[in-house]
Amino acid sequence: MESFRKKLNKSNIPEHIAIIMDGNGRWAAKHGKARVLGHENGVESVRSVVEGAGEIGVKHLTLYAFSTENWDRPKEEVDALMSLLVHAIEAETESLMKNNVRLSVIGNVDAMPVNVSDKLNGCIEQLNQNTGLNLVLALSYSGQWEIVEAVKHMVNDAIEKKILPENINDKLFKTYLSTTNIPDPELLIRTSGEYRVSNFLLWQIAYSELYFTDKLWPDFRKDDLFEAIFDYQNRERRFGKTSEQLMS
C-alpha cells in the first residue's frame, strides 16, 4: 500500500500537532498483558511519530503523556509509569539529539517525582541547542489546571499594577498559558476510538481540526500520522467565516 506521505501537500503541513495517546491499557488487555506493558509498547509509537513529524517538517508536536487525573490511577500503575518515563528519557535522548529534536514540558512538573523532573531537566538542557522539531510533553497536565494557573498569575499581576483589567483580552490571556511561545495546534489527533478531548489544551484547540482513529496508541505509527495530516489537508478551515469569504 502506498504511504500517505507521498500524498501530502508539502506546502500545507501543520506547524503544530497535538496527540492524545490513548489505548495503552486496552492494547495490553487485548494481548493478555499487564497494563504497564501497553505503556511500554506505546514508547515505540512515540519514537515512530516523532521521527515522522520531523521528516515532514512539523515544528511542534505536543503529546499528552500524563494528565492531572492520571494520579488517581492505582499506585502500582502510576509508579510503573514514572519508572517507564525515566527509562524512556534515558533511552531516547541520544536518538533525539541525533534527529535535532528539542524537548519541552508543560504541566505541573513540581508534582512529578524528583528523579523524573531531574531527568527531564537534564534532557531538556542537553537538547536545548537543537533547531528541529520541538517535542512538547504534557505531564501532570490538564487544560482546566492550566487556565486556573493563568488566572492566578493574571490576578497577581493586576494587584501589583503590572497589568490593567481593562487591557485584558484573549491575546494577553494567551501570554499566561504554558504554550505562549508556540502556535495553537492546527490538528488534534486522538487514538483508540474515543471521541472527546479529555481536558487537553482546552484554550488552544478552539479552532483545531479534530481527527479520531480507532487504532490503539501502541499500534499507531508514522504512516498513521501522515494519514491524519492528509485528512486535515482535505478540510476547509473557515475560522467562523463562510467559504465564499475565504475565496474572495
C-alpha positions as CSV (number, residue, x, y, z in Angstrom):
1,M,0.0,0.0,0.0
2,E,1.3,3.5,-0.9
3,S,2.4,5.5,2.0
4,F,0.3,8.6,2.8
5,R,3.5,10.5,3.0
6,K,3.6,10.6,-0.8
7,K,0.1,12.1,-0.9
8,L,0.9,15.0,1.3
9,N,0.9,18.6,0.1
10,K,4.3,19.7,1.4
11,S,3.1,23.4,1.4
12,N,0.3,22.6,3.9
13,I,2.0,20.7,6.8
14,P,0.5,21.7,10.2
15,E,3.0,23.7,12.2
16,H,1.8,22.2,15.5
17,I,0.2,18.8,16.0
18,A,-1.2,17.6,19.4
19,I,-1.9,14.0,20.2
20,I,-3.9,12.3,22.9
21,M,-2.1,9.0,23.1
22,D,-5.0,6.7,24.2
23,G,-5.5,3.0,24.3
24,N,-2.4,1.5,26.0
25,G,-4.4,-0.3,28.7
26,R,-6.9,-1.7,26.1
27,W,-4.0,-2.8,23.9
28,A,-2.5,-4.7,26.8
29,A,-5.8,-6.3,27.7
30,K,-6.3,-7.3,24.1
31,H,-2.9,-9.0,24.1
32,G,-3.4,-10.6,27.5
33,K,-0.7,-8.5,29.1
34,A,-0.3,-6.2,32.1
35,R,-1.4,-2.6,31.6
36,V,2.2,-1.3,32.0
37,L,3.3,-3.4,29.0
38,G,0.8,-1.4,27.0
39,H,2.6,1.8,28.1
40,E,6.0,0.2,27.2
41,N,4.8,-0.6,23.7
42,G,3.5,2.9,23.4
43,V,7.0,4.2,23.6
44,E,7.7,2.7,20.1
45,S,4.8,4.6,18.8
46,V,6.2,7.8,20.2
47,R,9.5,7.1,18.6
48,S,7.9,6.5,15.2
49,V,5.6,9.5,15.3
50,V,8.4,11.9,16.4
51,E,10.6,10.6,13.6
52,G,7.7,11.0,11.1
53,A,6.9,14.5,12.3
54,G,10.5,15.6,11.9
55,E,10.8,14.1,8.4
56,I,7.9,16.2,7.0
57,G,8.8,19.5,8.8
58,V,6.3,19.7,11.7
59,K,7.7,22.3,14.0
60,H,5.9,21.4,17.3
61,L,4.5,18.1,18.4
62,T,2.6,18.0,21.8
63,L,2.0,14.6,23.4
64,Y,-0.5,14.1,26.2
65,A,1.7,11.9,28.3
66,F,0.2,12.1,31.8
67,S,-2.8,14.1,33.0
68,T,-3.6,15.5,36.4
69,E,-6.4,12.9,36.6
70,N,-3.9,10.1,36.0
71,W,-2.6,10.5,39.6
72,D,-5.9,8.8,40.7
73,R,-5.0,5.5,38.9
74,P,-3.8,2.6,41.0
75,K,-0.4,3.3,42.7
76,E,1.3,0.4,41.0
77,E,0.4,1.7,37.6
78,V,1.5,5.3,38.4
79,D,4.8,4.1,39.9
80,A,5.4,1.9,36.8
81,L,4.6,4.9,34.5
82,M,7.0,7.1,36.4
83,S,9.7,4.5,36.1
84,L,9.0,4.0,32.4
85,L,9.2,7.7,31.8
86,V,12.7,7.9,33.4
87,H,13.8,4.9,31.4
88,A,12.4,6.3,28.1
89,I,14.1,9.7,28.7
90,E,17.4,8.0,29.3
91,A,17.0,5.7,26.3
92,E,15.7,8.2,23.8
93,T,17.9,11.2,24.5
94,E,20.7,10.1,22.1
95,S,18.1,9.5,19.3
96,L,16.5,12.9,19.9
97,M,19.9,14.6,19.7
98,K,20.7,12.7,16.5
99,N,17.4,13.9,15.0
100,N,17.9,17.5,16.1
101,V,14.8,17.4,18.3
102,R,14.3,19.8,21.2
103,L,12.3,18.9,24.3
104,S,9.8,21.0,26.3
105,V,7.4,20.2,29.1
106,I,4.1,21.7,30.1
107,G,2.1,20.9,33.2
108,N,2.6,20.8,37.0
109,V,6.1,19.4,36.8
110,D,6.5,20.2,40.5
111,A,4.1,17.4,41.2
112,M,6.4,14.8,39.5
113,P,8.8,12.7,41.5
114,V,12.2,14.3,41.9
115,N,14.0,11.6,39.8
116,V,11.6,12.2,36.9
117,S,11.9,16.0,37.0
118,D,15.7,15.8,37.3
119,K,15.9,13.5,34.2
120,L,13.6,15.8,32.3
121,N,15.5,18.9,33.1
122,G,18.8,17.2,32.2
123,C,17.4,16.1,28.8
124,I,15.9,19.5,28.1
125,E,19.3,21.1,28.8
126,Q,21.1,18.6,26.7
127,L,18.8,19.2,23.7
128,N,18.2,22.9,24.0
129,Q,20.6,23.9,21.2
130,N,18.8,21.7,18.7
131,T,16.9,23.5,15.9
132,G,14.5,20.9,14.6
133,L,11.1,19.6,15.9
134,N,10.1,20.9,19.3
135,L,8.7,17.8,21.2
136,V,6.4,19.0,24.0
137,L,5.4,16.5,26.7
138,A,2.3,17.4,28.7
139,L,3.0,15.9,32.1
140,S,0.7,16.2,35.2
141,Y,-1.2,18.5,32.9
142,S,-4.9,19.4,32.3
143,G,-6.4,22.3,30.4
144,Q,-8.5,23.4,33.3
145,W,-5.5,23.4,35.6
146,E,-3.6,25.5,33.1
147,I,-6.4,28.1,32.8
148,V,-6.7,28.4,36.5
149,E,-3.0,28.8,36.9
150,A,-3.1,31.5,34.2
151,V,-5.9,33.4,36.0
152,K,-3.9,33.2,39.3
153,H,-0.9,34.8,37.7
154,M,-3.0,37.5,35.9
155,V,-4.7,38.4,39.2
156,N,-1.3,38.7,40.9
157,D,0.0,41.0,38.1
158,A,-3.2,43.1,38.3
159,I,-2.8,43.5,42.1
160,E,0.8,44.6,41.5
161,K,-0.3,47.0,38.8
162,K,1.7,45.2,36.1
163,I,-1.5,44.9,34.0
164,L,-4.7,46.9,33.9
165,P,-8.1,45.0,34.0
166,E,-9.4,47.0,31.0
167,N,-6.4,45.7,28.9
168,I,-7.2,42.1,29.5
169,N,-8.2,40.3,26.3
170,D,-7.6,36.9,24.6
171,K,-4.2,37.9,23.3
172,L,-3.0,39.0,26.7
173,F,-4.5,35.9,28.4
174,K,-2.6,33.6,25.9
175,T,0.7,35.0,27.2
176,Y,-0.1,33.5,30.6
177,L,-0.5,30.0,29.2
178,S,2.3,27.4,29.2
179,T,2.2,27.3,25.4
180,T,2.6,31.1,25.0
181,N,5.8,30.7,22.8
182,I,4.3,28.2,20.3
183,P,1.3,28.5,17.9
184,D,-2.0,26.8,18.7
185,P,-2.3,23.3,17.2
186,E,-3.9,23.1,13.8
187,L,-4.5,19.4,14.2
188,L,-5.5,17.4,17.3
189,I,-5.3,13.6,17.0
190,R,-6.9,11.1,19.4
191,T,-6.3,7.3,19.2
192,S,-8.4,4.4,20.4
193,G,-11.8,5.4,19.1
194,E,-12.8,7.7,21.9
195,Y,-14.5,11.0,20.8
196,R,-13.5,13.5,23.5
197,V,-10.7,15.9,24.2
198,S,-10.2,14.9,27.9
199,N,-9.2,18.2,29.3
200,F,-6.3,18.7,26.9
201,L,-5.3,22.2,25.6
202,L,-8.8,23.5,26.1
203,W,-7.9,27.1,25.2
204,Q,-5.5,26.2,22.4
205,I,-7.7,23.8,20.4
206,A,-10.6,26.3,19.9
207,Y,-10.1,26.1,16.1
208,S,-8.1,22.9,15.8
209,E,-9.2,20.2,13.4
210,L,-10.0,17.1,15.3
211,Y,-9.1,13.6,14.0
212,F,-10.1,10.4,15.7
213,T,-8.9,7.0,14.8
214,D,-9.9,3.5,16.2
215,K,-6.2,2.5,16.3
216,L,-4.9,1.9,19.8
217,W,-1.8,4.0,20.6
218,P,0.7,1.1,20.6
219,D,-0.4,0.3,17.0
220,F,-0.1,3.9,15.8
221,R,2.9,4.6,13.5
222,K,4.3,7.4,11.4
223,D,2.1,6.5,8.4
224,D,-1.0,6.8,10.6
225,L,0.3,10.3,11.4
226,F,0.6,11.0,7.7
227,E,-2.9,9.7,7.1
228,A,-4.2,12.1,9.7
229,I,-2.4,15.0,8.1
230,F,-3.7,14.0,4.6
231,D,-7.2,14.1,6.1
232,Y,-6.5,17.5,7.6
233,Q,-5.3,18.8,4.2
234,N,-8.6,17.9,2.6
235,R,-10.6,20.0,5.0
236,E,-11.7,23.6,4.7
237,R,-10.7,25.7,7.7
238,R,-13.1,28.7,7.9
239,F,-12.4,30.1,11.4
240,G,-16.1,31.3,11.6
241,K,-16.1,32.7,8.1
242,T,-18.0,31.4,5.1
243,S,-16.4,29.5,2.2
244,E,-17.2,32.5,-0.1
245,Q,-15.3,34.8,2.2
246,L,-12.2,32.6,2.1
247,M,-12.3,32.6,-1.7
248,S,-12.6,36.3,-2.0
